[in-house]
Amino acid sequence: MLLIFLKSVDFHPRLGVVTHTLAVAMNDIAHFFVVLAVVFAVYSALGHIILGGQLEAGPWQSLPATLFTTQCTGARQVIQ
């Protein structure tokens, strides 16, 4: 939806600067999200390795549950 909006405002000279800047920076933005995903996965895996054996039950027992828990916790902190 956002991409459709940005494409539709490309005709305006001042708003076209925004779409052109995003188009030029798309490679850097994509690489940023790749690095962010790797860091997030390593952070979650370490949480599972460190806390998984110490807790009897909970979100740290399996790697998918750990990924989900850290993602929800991060989203909750951004929203608040």
QUIKAFEN-V17546 format. One line per field, one symbol per residue. ss: DSSP state (2 for helix, 1 for strand, 0 for the rest). phi: phi as a letter, one per 30 degrees, with the letter a starting at -180 (. if undefined). burial: 1 if it has 24 or more other C-alpha atoms within 12 Angstrom, else 0. A space follows every 10 residues. Layout:
BEGIN
ss = ???
phi = ???
burial = ???
END
This chain:
BEGIN
ss = 0222222200 0022222222 2222222222 2222222222 2222222222 2000000000 0022222222 2222222220
phi = .dddddddcd dddddddddd dddddedddd dedddddddd ddeddddddd cdddcdbkdc dbdddddddd dddddddddd
burial = 0000000000 0000000010 0000000000 0000000000 0001101100 0000000011 1110011011 0000000000
END
